[in-house]
Amino acid sequence: MLKINYKGYTISQAKNNHVMICNDNEMLFHAQCNKKLSEKELKQELEHYLKLIEILEKEGVFDVKD
């Protein structure tokens, strides 16, 4: 399992290629990938996740503080 810490988050990819983003032992995001990701690609996944949260919060889709 590849597991890194970046910007206060833990991003990991299991042997079955599932990617998880966690913060304070809480899973915030989970997805299946079709390939093994590098450390750089895992960091990019976090950047995509943070951008998505920013857009959803801005659009008022949900309150990320809940």
C-alpha positions in Angstrom: 0.0 0.0 0.0 1.3 3.4 -0.9 0.5 5.9 1.8 1.6 9.6 2.0 0.9 12.6 4.1 0.3 15.9 2.2 -1.2 19.1 3.4 -2.4 17.5 6.6 -4.3 14.7 4.8 -3.4 11.0 4.4 -3.8 9.7 0.9 -3.4 6.0 0.3 -3.9 3.5 -2.4 -4.5 -0.1 -1.5 -3.4 -3.2 -3.4 -6.8 -3.3 -5.2 -6.1 0.2 -6.5 -8.7 1.9 -4.2 -7.7 5.4 -3.3 -8.7 7.0 0.1 -8.3 10.5 1.4 -8.4 10.7 5.2 -8.1 13.5 7.8 -8.0 12.9 11.5 -8.8 9.2 11.0 -12.0 10.0 9.1 -12.3 8.9 5.4 -13.4 11.9 3.4 -13.1 10.4 -0.1 -12.9 6.9 -1.7 -12.6 5.8 -5.3 -11.4 2.9 -7.3 -8.7 3.5 -9.9 -7.7 1.3 -12.8 -4.0 1.7 -12.2 -1.4 2.1 -9.5 -0.7 5.8 -8.8 2.6 7.4 -8.1 3.2 9.7 -5.1 2.8 12.7 -7.4 -0.5 11.3 -8.7 -1.8 10.8 -5.2 -1.1 14.4 -4.4 -3.0 15.4 -7.6 -6.0 13.4 -6.3 -6.0 15.4 -3.2 -5.8 18.7 -5.2 -8.8 17.5 -7.3 -10.7 16.6 -4.1 -10.0 20.0 -2.5 -11.0 21.8 -5.7 -14.3 19.8 -5.9 -15.1 20.7 -2.2 -14.4 24.4 -3.0 -16.7 24.3 -6.0 -19.5 22.5 -4.2 -19.3 24.8 -1.2 -19.3 27.9 -3.5 -22.3 26.6 -5.4 -24.1 26.0 -2.1 -24.6 22.3 -2.9 -23.8 21.4 0.7 -22.2 22.8 3.7 -18.8 21.0 4.2 -18.8 22.0 7.9 -21.7 19.5 8.6 
